[in-house]
């Protein structure tokens, strides 16, 4: 204890410049240690689930086959030389000071400055040398800051020493003065390098394997693959947000394009956060199957590391925010002439500056971390709700409309994500109250107890209203669901109940109670104490103002979490409804054994029963039957969409499904066909031809780039059906399930589609299609006849005709319907054609039969009005002449400055 007192007493006797040098060097030395430790901590925190297919090549990576060399310039060599030169000078100064202490009995405090200088320059020399190993083209920010501060302190010391030599005429030159004069040129050069920033190391990458011919396309491709530098930014880059500088600099030079925006790091992507949350959610469900899992606990377990790291910044921000009120009384006393220790004014000003700087830095990191945390919560929950909506069972879909599911993602998920802004308020409010009471007790004494009582009263006044808020929020969310079902306007102006009409007056109430109690107790109120108390009340005002919002937000978030959790616990499609086998494992593409299926398991009579099916690879299977016989449900049972009661369904390979009602997404025709797959020009052209879309695209003014619009509003029914047929064909699946694909097209287009799509493009694929067109049946390998959910007949066309019963009734009804139509353009050749079709197919091979069938159908339809071709030519010319605009126009990007009239 005595040594410490003596040490501090000796430090007081040192000149201010040396005290400042010692303080700054020790501070920067500690910061460097903290920086190294923080980098290790960040590396540990960033170690999360990483998926191989999520990896993206960063801009700093080197391609395979590239040779990388580092060119060391003279500037870098001089920087290393200057650092070691200053280090040697400080070692020499220390040796001379130690000799003076031992021989001349000088005070030991004279060695403090060179010791701290040596520690500082050891770190600086190591940092400069490390740059050559890391091939850093720029010096670290901490290193540059240290050089600049060191040069400024050296100038300060030179100014004081020069004044002593010139003005006072002192002839004594201490080792410190000599060291400052000798080190000045080296420090000046290092300060120049710090302001310049460049290290003098140049990384040269020479590629012997990859030399792109189209440089512009290669740069555009590389720009799309760059990952944001935030993922690997250092501590000071994160603190100062300097990782944004390259993007901001590019934006200052030219307008930014979409390819300039970097990709998110893998840990920030929705896929990664979804997998983590999904894992924890399923883990909680498995731990206690009898009890509903807590979605809030699953979210907390998934993101606790981010929340804990952000809590550190929030806590530091709270602590440093009370430094000012705590020191106000000391500052007032100093201004009143009561100096407690030497240089008190400088020290107080330095502490104020450091506290405000720390408060600013921690505030930015706190808010940024909270925003990122909320983004992770929203992305993970949105993905979970969306994927859950795709797996809902048929019964559950009746209870949750698409509007409700959108409401879960748009309203409830947003509400839970926004709660991240209030997450730390639950524990920060008690901490702020404790700090405020401590400062107030120092300022006004026991009157601080009145502050506690008034604060607790203000908080308790809000708690009973939390239940009311929760009930109103529950009713509000139900009303929003109802709005999504009926209209989007009826409840637009509905507002959340406002509970904090008194929040502006609460801090005034607390301050008045505190000062009145202090006066009543006879406590002397000084100017410093009053100012300190008022500053404390000002800081305490914000958490008290936000507490009602916190209570309201907790109630709203609880309602949203309960709604999302209830939705996630709804019944899903059976995971084992369909067994998917890899392609090539078996010659059987689709197999159903003793299948029994029902849309509602509670029904007494199942939708489909006694289903047996064995489809070999490459077969064409037609499903026939009257309306309501279960044809669409039959395809649904193969897909696993209908609940399975018993039996087994196997599919070998991938499957593509085309529904009876066309599904079209908003976008152009090309996007609807590709559906996220990469473009293959030859394959794309063949798909357009097979789906008879070439003529339609020629009529469109923008071809396949024509915007379809929401649900294909500007396409006909046949065009929409062919677009989704093209989408299925482009996916190149192994099994195709087509639900009456020719019902929306005319006879000529249907026959052309059957020939080019099923007989040609899908010749090597397994095709199961529902159809009412009897003329296509002779070309199939197997025909299934359904009635009342059961396969009553199966076989080839000739076998079923000879067997009679239901299939013969279908064929006869079709021919009777055609004969009953009074079409003058059809002559007796029609009946002859049908007669030839019926007579020839059983005796000819399948390929010849199919060719004859399609040719006869084409001839039958083409015998219509002779002006059809001329009409098509006129429509094509009219479309080219009018050149209609796109349904959705791209916004024009205006470049330049905003005129003054805008303001």
VEXLUMLUM-789509 format. One record per residue (C-alpha): residue in one letter; y, x, z. Coordinates in steps of 0.05 Angstrom, whole numbers, padded with zeros to 5 digits, always signed. Layout:
% VEXLUMLUM-789509
aYXZ ...
% end
This chain:
% VEXLUMLUM-789509
x+00000+00000+00000 x+00047+00058+00017 x+00031+00094-00048 x+00046+00032-00089 x+00113+00022-00053 x+00131+00095-00065 x+00110+00089-00138 x+00155+00029-00150 x+00212+00062-00112 x+00206+00123-00158 x+00204+00079-00220 x+00270+00048-00199 x+00302+00116-00200 x+00283+00129-00273 x+00334+00117-00328 x+00331+00049-00361 x+00310+00077-00428 x+00248+00109-00397 x+00231+00046-00358 x+00237+00006-00423 x+00194+00058-00459 x+00140+00055-00406 x+00140-00021-00403 x+00138-00030-00478 x+00083+00021-00490 x+00040-00006-00434 x+00051-00077-00460 x+00033-00058-00531 x-00027-00019-00506 x-00052-00080-00468 x-00038-00124-00528 x-00081-00078-00571 x-00138-00083-00521 x-00131-00159-00520 x-00128-00159-00596 x-00194-00121-00601 x-00226-00167-00550 x-00199-00229-00584 x-00227-00208-00651 x-00295-00201-00619 x-00287-00270-00588 x-00266-00300-00654 x-00327-00271-00688 x-00372-00302-00635 x-00337-00370-00641 x-00342-00368-00717 x-00417-00359-00715 x-00439-00430-00730 x-00491-00463-00774 x-00485-00432-00843 x-00522-00459-00902 x-00541-00415-00960 x-00518-00462-01013 x-00450-00468-00979 x-00433-00395-00988 x-00375-00382-01035 x-00353-00315-01061 x-00288-00294-01030 x-00233-00263-01069 x-00244-00196-01035 x-00317-00191-01053 x-00342-00143-01106 x-00387-00165-01162 x-00456-00135-01170 x-00451-00073-01213 x-00379-00058-01194 x-00361+00011-01169 x-00307+00014-01115 x-00263+00075-01102 x-00206+00086-01054 x-00147+00128-01077 x-00111+00163-01020 x-00037+00175-01036 x+00010+00226-01005 x+00045+00172-00965 x-00019+00157-00925 x-00032+00230-00913 x+00039+00239-00886 x+00030+00178-00841 x-00032+00208-00809 x+00003+00275-00803 x+00065+00245-00769 x+00023+00206-00719 x-00016+00267-00697 x+00049+00308-00696 x+00082+00259-00648 x+00018+00259-00606 x+00019+00335-00601 x+00093+00334-00582 x+00080+00284-00525 x+00021+00326-00500 x+00067+00386-00498 x+00119+00347-00460 x+00066+00324-00410 x+00043+00396-00400 x+00114+00419-00386 x+00126+00361-00338 x+00061+00376-00300 x+00083+00449-00293 x+00150+00426-00267 x+00118+00380-00216 x+00071+00433-00190 x+00118+00493-00190 x+00188+00464-00182 x+00166+00404-00138 x+00196+00353-00185 x+00183+00279-00173 x+00116+00254-00200 x+00150+00196-00236 x+00173+00243-00292 x+00103+00245-00321 x+00098+00169-00328 x+00134+00167-00394 x+00093+00221-00430 x+00028+00193-00403 x+00043+00124-00432 x+00066+00157-00496 x+00001+00195-00503 x-00040+00131-00491 x+00002+00095-00543 x-00004+00149-00596 x-00078+00157-00585 x-00086+00083-00604 x-00038+00091-00662 x-00074+00151-00690 x-00141+00115-00685 x-00112+00054-00720 x-00084+00095-00778 x-00150+00132-00788 x-00188+00066-00785 x-00147+00041-00844 x-00182+00091-00889 x-00251+00065-00869 x-00231-00008-00880 x-00194+00008-00945 x-00134-00032-00920 x-00078-00033-00970 x-00029-00053-00916 x-00020-00027-00845 x-00037-00077-00789 x+00022-00117-00763 x+00014-00091-00691 x+00015-00018-00716 x+00078-00030-00757 x+00112-00065-00698 x+00095-00008-00652 x+00125+00044-00700 x+00190+00005-00707 x+00197-00005-00631 x+00181+00069-00619 x+00234+00091-00669 x+00287+00044-00637 x+00272+00071-00567 x+00277+00142-00594 x+00345+00126-00624 x+00367+00097-00558 x+00345+00159-00520 x+00378+00204-00572 x+00443+00166-00564 x+00442+00174-00488 x+00422+00248-00492 x+00475+00263-00544 x+00528+00230-00502 x+00507+00271-00442 x+00511+00335-00482 x+00577+00321-00517 x+00617+00279-00468 x+00594+00307-00402 x+00581+00377-00429 x+00513+00383-00397 x+00476+00448-00415 x+00408+00426-00386 x+00356+00406-00438 x+00295+00373-00408 x+00228+00370-00442 x+00239+00295-00456 x+00304+00310-00493 x+00272+00363-00536 x+00212+00318-00550 x+00257+00262-00573 x+00296+00307-00621 x+00232+00338-00649 x+00197+00270-00658 x+00256+00234-00690 x+00242+00254-00763 x+00169+00234-00758 x+00186+00168-00724 x+00238+00154-00778 x+00186+00163-00833 x+00136+00119-00796 x+00190+00066-00787 x+00202+00068-00862 x+00128+00059-00875 x+00126+00001-00825 x+00182-00036-00860 x+00150-00023-00928 x+00081-00046-00904 x+00039-00009-00956 x-00011+00039-00927 x-00016+00084-00988 x-00090+00067-00999 x-00107+00038-01067 x-00173+00004-01080 x-00197+00014-01151 x-00254-00030-01175 x-00288-00010-01240 x-00336-00060-01270 x-00387-00032-01319 x-00426-00097-01325 x-00376-00154-01324 x-00318-00150-01371 x-00295-00221-01388 x-00269-00233-01458 x-00230-00294-01439 x-00187-00266-01383 x-00148-00331-01372 x-00211-00372-01363 x-00241-00320-01317 x-00179-00319-01273 x-00178-00395-01270 x-00251-00395-01250 x-00240-00342-01197 x-00180-00380-01170 x-00224-00441-01158 x-00274-00400-01119 x-00226-00365-01071 x-00237-00384-00998 x-00176-00393-00954 x-00156-00330-00918 x-00152-00369-00853 x-00227-00361-00844 x-00222-00285-00835 x-00150-00277-00812 x-00135-00230-00754 x-00104-00247-00688 x-00032-00231-00708 x-00042-00265-00775 x-00064-00328-00738 x-00008-00323-00687 x+00047-00315-00739 x+00014-00358-00794 x+00023-00300-00841 x-00044-00316-00875 x-00003-00368-00913 x+00044-00316-00942 x+00005-00302-01007 x+00004-00375-01025 x+00077-00385-01006 x+00097-00323-01046 x+00060-00350-01107 x+00094-00417-01098 x+00162-00383-01096 x+00148-00350-01162 x+00121-00410-01200 x+00098-00481-01187 x+00029-00483-01156 x-00030-00511-01194 x-00094-00541-01166 x-00132-00477-01181 x-00084-00439-01136 x-00105-00478-01074 x-00163-00441-01041 x-00227-00474-01018 x-00242-00489-00946 x-00285-00441-00907 x-00357-00465-00899 x-00346-00481-00825 x-00288-00528-00842 x-00325-00568-00895 x-00349-00639-00884 x-00421-00619-00900 x-00424-00568-00844 x-00391-00613-00792 x-00435-00671-00813 x-00499-00632-00804 x-00478-00608-00735 x-00459-00677-00712 x-00521-00708-00743 x-00565-00657-00707 x-00534-00672-00639 x-00535-00747-00652 x-00609-00747-00669 x-00623-00701-00610 x-00591-00750-00562 x-00630-00807-00593 x-00696-00769-00585 x-00682-00749-00512 x-00677-00820-00488 x-00703-00871-00540 x-00696-00930-00492 x-00621-00918-00481 x-00567-00920-00535 x-00539-00850-00544 x-00466-00835-00531 x-00428-00819-00595 x-00371-00789-00555 x-00420-00740-00522 x-00450-00722-00590 x-00380-00707-00617 x-00363-00666-00556 x-00427-00625-00560 x-00414-00612-00634 x-00342-00588-00626 x-00337-00563-00555 x-00324-00491-00576 x-00263-00511-00617 x-00238-00557-00562 x-00247-00501-00509 x-00210-00450-00552 x-00154-00500-00564 x-00152-00515-00489 x-00135-00442-00476 x-00073-00448-00519 x-00055-00515-00486 x-00063-00486-00416 x-00022-00423-00433 x+00032-00467-00463 x+00035-00508-00399 x+00039-00447-00355 x+00094-00411-00393 x+00135-00475-00401 x+00146-00475-00325 x+00169-00402-00323 x+00240-00422-00340 x+00249-00475-00285 x+00216-00427-00235 x+00266-00371-00250 x+00329-00414-00256 x+00344-00406-00182 x+00337-00330-00187 x+00381-00328-00248 x+00436-00369-00213 x+00433-00323-00153 x+00439-00262-00197 x+00500-00291-00232 x+00528-00305-00163 x+00525-00231-00146 x+00460-00230-00106 x+00421-00174-00141 x+00352-00167-00109 x+00328-00105-00146 x+00355-00057-00200 x+00361-00082-00271 x+00345-00153-00248 x+00387-00185-00302 x+00350-00147-00358 x+00283-00163-00327 x+00299-00238-00319 x+00325-00241-00391 x+00262-00205-00415 x+00217-00253-00377 x+00255-00313-00405 x+00249-00285-00476 x+00175-00269-00468 x+00160-00337-00438 x+00196-00374-00494 x+00162-00331-00547 x+00094-00344-00516 x+00111-00419-00511 x+00129-00421-00585 x+00067-00384-00608 x+00019-00423-00564 x+00051-00489-00585 x+00040-00475-00659 x-00032-00453-00647 x-00044-00513-00601 x-00019-00563-00652 x-00055-00529-00710 x-00120-00526-00671 x-00114-00600-00652 x-00101-00619-00724 x-00162-00579-00748 x-00205-00609-00692 x-00185-00679-00713 x-00200-00662-00786 x-00270-00639-00767 x-00282-00702-00727 x-00258-00747-00783 x-00298-00711-00837 x-00362-00712-00797 x-00357-00785-00776 x-00337-00808-00845 x-00397-00773-00875 x-00443-00804-00823 x-00416-00874-00834 x-00420-00866-00910 x-00492-00840-00909 x-00511-00895-00859 x-00484-00947-00907 x-00530-00921-00961 x-00591-00927-00917 x-00580-00996-00887 x-00638-01043-00892 x-00633-01108-00930 x-00625-01150-00867 x-00571-01104-00838 x-00532-01106-00903 x-00523-01181-00893 x-00487-01167-00827 x-00442-01111-00852 x-00403-01123-00915 x-00374-01066-00956 x-00305-01084-00929 x-00329-01074-00857 x-00360-01006-00875 x-00295-00985-00907 x-00259-01008-00844 x-00303-00963-00802 x-00284-00903-00844 x-00211-00920-00854 x-00191-00947-00786 x-00242-00930-00732 x-00257-00859-00755 x-00182-00846-00762 x-00171-00872-00691 x-00224-00826-00662 x-00197-00766-00700 x-00126-00781-00676 x-00150-00778-00604 x-00155-00703-00610 x-00079-00701-00599 x-00090-00733-00530 x-00153-00696-00512 x-00121-00644-00467 x-00072-00691-00434 x-00126-00715-00387 x-00130-00648-00350 x-00061-00622-00368 x-00024-00678-00332 x-00052-00661-00263 x-00038-00587-00277 x+00034-00602-00296 x+00043-00645-00234 x+00017-00589-00189 x+00062-00537-00221 x+00122-00583-00217 x+00108-00597-00143 x+00104-00523-00129 x+00171-00509-00162 x+00203-00569-00128 x+00177-00548-00060 x+00210-00480-00072 x+00275-00515-00091 x+00281-00577-00048 x+00228-00567+00006 x+00189-00626+00033 x+00226-00674-00012 x+00174-00654-00065 x+00126-00702-00030 x+00171-00759-00054 x+00162-00733-00124 x+00087-00738-00117 x+00091-00808-00089 x+00138-00832-00145 x+00095-00799-00199 x+00030-00829-00173 x+00064-00897-00170 x+00087-00891-00243 x+00016-00873-00264 x-00020-00926-00224 x+00027-00979-00253 x-00004-00967-00321 x-00078-00967-00303 x-00087-01042-00292 x-00060-01054-00362 x-00114-01010-00394 x-00165-01067-00392 x-00115-01114-00424 x-00101-01061-00478 x-00176-01053-00491 x-00186-01128-00499 x-00127-01133-00547 x-00152-01073-00586 x-00221-01104-00593 x-00190-01169-00619 x-00146-01129-00666 x-00205-01092-00697 x-00242-01158-00706 x-00181-01186-00739 x-00178-01126-00785 x-00251-01138-00805 x-00233-01210-00820 x-00174-01187-00860 x-00219-01142-00902 x-00263-01202-00917 x-00208-01251-00936 x-00140-01220-00950 x-00104-01154-00940 x-00037-01185-00924 x-00045-01237-00869 x-00045-01189-00809 x-00004-01131-00838 x+00052-01140-00788 x+00007-01145-00727 x+00027-01092-00676 x-00010-01061-00618 x+00012-01084-00549 x+00068-01040-00524 x+00059-01021-00451 x+00112-00967-00441 x+00177-01005-00445 x+00198-00970-00381 x+00179-00899-00399 x+00251-00874-00409 x+00271-00896-00339 x+00210-00868-00302 x+00234-00794-00299 x+00303-00817-00275 x+00268-00858-00221 x+00228-00797-00199 x+00290-00751-00197 x+00330-00802-00157 x+00274-00811-00106 x+00267-00735-00098 x+00341-00720-00087 x+00350-00780-00042 x+00292-00757+00001 x+00320-00685+00004 x+00388-00712+00028 x+00354-00757+00078 x+00314-00698+00106 x+00377-00656+00111 x+00353-00604+00059 x+00410-00561+00033 x+00416-00570-00042 x+00442-00507-00076 x+00464-00502-00149 x+00402-00462-00166 x+00356-00510-00131 x+00386-00571-00166 x+00384-00537-00234 x+00312-00515-00223 x+00292-00586-00202 x+00327-00617-00261 x+00293-00569-00309 x+00226-00586-00277 x+00240-00660-00284 x+00257-00650-00357 x+00190-00616-00371 x+00153-00668-00328 x+00186-00723-00367 x+00144-00713-00429 x+00074-00721-00397 x+00098-00781-00357 x+00126-00812-00421 x+00060-00799-00458 x+00014-00824-00402 x+00018-00898-00424 x+00003-00875-00495 x-00057-00836-00467 x-00084-00898-00432 x-00073-00940-00495 x-00105-00887-00539 x-00165-00881-00494 x-00177-00956-00497 x-00170-00957-00573 x-00215-00896-00582 x-00268-00927-00537 x-00269-00990-00579 x-00274-00950-00643 x-00329-00906-00616 x-00369-00967-00594 x-00361-00999-00662 x-00383-00936-00699 x-00440-00923-00651 x-00465-00994-00660 x-00463-00987-00735 x-00500-00920-00733 x-00555-00952-00691 x-00567-01008-00741 x-00635-01013-00775 x-00646-00967-00835 x-00691-00967-00894 x-00762-00945-00879 x-00767-00870-00887 x-00840-00875-00908 x-00831-00934-00954 x-00841-00889-01015 x-00876-00822-01014 x-00842-00773-01062 x-00888-00719-01091 x-00865-00658-01131 x-00870-00662-01206 x-00936-00637-01234 x-00977-00648-01171 x-01013-00707-01201 x-01022-00741-01268 x-01004-00807-01236 x-00929-00819-01237 x-00927-00885-01197 x-00982-00912-01153 x-00982-00973-01107 x-01043-00988-01064 x-01050-01057-01032 x-00975-01065-01027 x-00943-01121-00988 x-00867-01125-00985 x-00816-01174-00957 x-00739-01174-00957 x-00743-01206-00888 x-00805-01187-00847 x-00797-01252-00808 x-00813-01295-00869 x-00882-01327-00868 x-00893-01313-00942 x-00878-01242-00965 x-00836-01229-01027 x-00890-01187-01060 x-00963-01184-01040 x-01029-01157-01065 x-00995-01106-01109 x-01039-01054-01142 x-01011-01007-01194 x-01031-00940-01225 x-00984-00912-01278 x-01002-00847-01312 x-00950-00797-01335 x-00916-00816-01400 x-00936-00889-01399 x-00890-00946-01418 x-00899-01006-01372 x-00866-01074-01384 x-00857-01125-01327 x-00854-01198-01349 x-00850-01264-01315 x-00808-01326-01307 x-00742-01327-01270 x-00753-01316-01195 x-00823-01288-01202 x-00804-01222-01167 x-00792-01174-01224 x-00729-01141-01194 x-00762-01139-01126 x-00821-01103-01158 x-00775-01046-01179 x-00742-01047-01111 x-00809-01037-01076 x-00821-00974-01118 x-00752-00948-01098 x-00765-00963-01025 x-00707-01012-01020 x-00749-01071-00997 x-00783-01067-00928 x-00857-01050-00934 x-00905-01090-00891 x-00969-01055-00913 x-00996-01010-00967 x-00974-00945-00998 x-00925-00926-01053 x-00925-00858-01086 x-00878-00829-01139 x-00891-00762-01171 x-00825-00729-01190 x-00754-00755-01191 x-00735-00827-01208 x-00675-00858-01244 x-00658-00932-01235 x-00616-00977-01280 x-00598-01043-01247 x-00590-01109-01282 x-00516-01113-01263 x-00480-01051-01287 x-00450-01004-01235 x-00388-00968-01261 x-00343-00922-01222 x-00269-00915-01234 x-00256-00857-01283 x-00267-00840-01355 x-00331-00852-01394 x-00351-00778-01392 x-00347-00776-01316 x-00390-00839-01311 x-00443-00809-01355 x-00444-00739-01324 x-00439-00766-01253 x-00425-00697-01224 x-00475-00659-01267 x-00452-00599-01308 x-00434-00612-01381 x-00486-00595-01434 x-00455-00610-01501 x-00520-00616-01540 x-00553-00659-01487 x-00490-00702-01480 x-00488-00714-01555 x-00561-00735-01557 x-00550-00783-01499 x-00491-00816-01534 x-00533-00826-01596 x-00593-00853-01558 x-00550-00904-01522 x-00514-00928-01585 x-00447-00909-01557 x-00422-00868-01616 x-00390-00927-01652 x-00358-00953-01588 x-00328-00885-01573 x-00299-00882-01643 x-00264-00948-01631 x-00233-00924-01566 x-00167-00889-01577 x-00185-00833-01528 x-00260-00829-01541 x-00302-00813-01481 x-00239-00794-01443 x-00218-00867-01441 x-00206-00891-01370 x-00255-00947-01354 x-00218-00976-01295 x-00244-01007-01231 x-00314-01035-01242 x-00308-01024-01317 x-00256-01079-01325 x-00237-01059-01396 x-00310-01054-01421 x-00354-01109-01446 x-00419-01125-01411 x-00461-01090-01464 x-00417-01028-01462 x-00422-01023-01387 x-00498-01030-01391 x-00503-00975-01443 x-00458-00929-01401 x-00504-00934-01342 x-00565-00925-01387 x-00531-00861-01412 x-00519-00839-01340 x-00593-00847-01324 x-00615-00811-01387 x-00569-00752-01374 x-00601-00741-01306 x-00667-00723-01340 x-00711-00756-01287 x-00787-00760-01289 x-00794-00835-01277 x-00746-00888-01305 x-00741-00958-01274 x-00701-01005-01319 x-00684-01075-01296 x-00676-01117-01359 x-00632-01066-01394 x-00626-01105-01459 x-00602-01172-01431 x-00528-01155-01439 x-00531-01131-01512 x-00541-01168-01577 x-00606-01168-01615 x-00588-01113-01664 x-00562-01066-01610 x-00622-01083-01566 x-00671-01064-01621 x-00633-01000-01635 x-00631-00983-01561 x-00706-00995-01554 x-00722-00950-01612 x-00674-00893-01595 x-00675-00897-01520 x-00744-00917-01497 x-00788-00898-01557 x-00752-00833-01574 x-00709-00805-01518 x-00759-00826-01464 x-00821-00813-01505 x-00848-00762-01455 x-00824-00798-01393 x-00855-00852-01350 x-00817-00917-01362 x-00825-00982-01323 x-00778-01036-01350 x-00767-01109-01337 x-00755-01149-01400 x-00753-01220-01428 x-00755-01195-01501 x-00826-01208-01522 x-00817-01170-01588 x-00816-01104-01550 x-00882-01114-01514 x-00931-01092-01569 x-00905-01020-01563 x-00920-01014-01488 x-00981-00983-01456 x-00986-01033-01400 x-00957-01103-01388 x-00952-01133-01319 x-00943-01209-01312 x-00914-01232-01245 x-00914-01301-01215 x-00892-01319-01144 x-00891-01246-01122 x-00960-01229-01147 x-00988-01192-01208 x-01030-01245-01241 x-01044-01208-01306 x-01042-01135-01328 x-01065-01101-01392 x-01044-01085-01463 x-01011-01134-01510 x-01074-01151-01550 x-01116-01160-01487 x-01066-01208-01455 x-01059-01249-01519 x-01134-01259-01522 x-01137-01276-01448 x-01086-01331-01456 x-01057-01365-01393 x-00987-01343-01369 x-00973-01287-01418 x-00990-01330-01478 x-00945-01384-01450 x-00887-01334-01447 x-00898-01311-01519 x-00905-01382-01544 x-00842-01404-01508 x-00804-01347-01540 x-00827-01365-01610 x-00812-01438-01599 x-00742-01421-01576 x-00730-01381-01639 x-00759-01435-01685 x-00716-01487-01651 x-00652-01450-01666 x-00617-01477-01728 x-00591-01413-01761 x-00579-01421-01836 x-00578-01347-01849 x-00650-01342-01827 x-00699-01361-01881 x-00773-01368-01882 x-00777-01293-01880 x-00764-01298-01806 x-00828-01334-01792 x-00864-01289-01841 x-00837-01230-01804 x-00861-01258-01738 x-00927-01274-01769 x-00933-01204-01796 x-00913-01176-01728 x-00966-01217-01691 x-01020-01203-01742 x-01007-01130-01755 x-00997-01102-01686 x-01068-01111-01660 x-01097-01075-01721 x-01048-01017-01728 x-01035-00956-01685 x-00982-00960-01632 x-00933-00916-01669 x-00938-00955-01733 x-00933-01020-01695 x-00871-00999-01660 x-00838-00975-01724 x-00854-01040-01759 x-00830-01081-01701 x-00763-01046-01696 x-00752-01046-01772 x-00767-01121-01775 x-00720-01134-01717 x-00665-01094-01749 x-00675-01129-01816 x-00675-01197-01781 x-00608-01184-01748 x-00576-01149-01807 x-00586-01212-01849 x-00525-01242-01814 x-00456-01247-01843 x-00443-01194-01897 x-00373-01180-01871 x-00395-01149-01805 x-00388-01078-01830 x-00321-01092-01860 x-00298-01122-01795 x-00319-01060-01757 x-00281-01016-01805 x-00219-01059-01796 x-00225-01054-01720 x-00232-00979-01725 x-00170-00972-01769 x-00131-01018-01723 x-00150-00977-01662 x-00128-00912-01696 x-00063-00944-01718 x-00044-00973-01651 x-00067-00913-01609 x-00068-00952-01545 x-00047-00917-01482 x-00095-00900-01427 x-00105-00951-01372 x-00083-00898-01322 x-00028-00851-01343 x-00024-00780-01315 x+00040-00766-01277 x+00088-00721-01311 x+00105-00659-01271 x+00179-00644-01271 x+00199-00572-01258 x+00266-00548-01234 x+00315-00562-01178 x+00333-00628-01147 x+00402-00651-01168 x+00456-00666-01117 x+00458-00740-01134 x+00389-00747-01101 x+00420-00731-01034 
% end
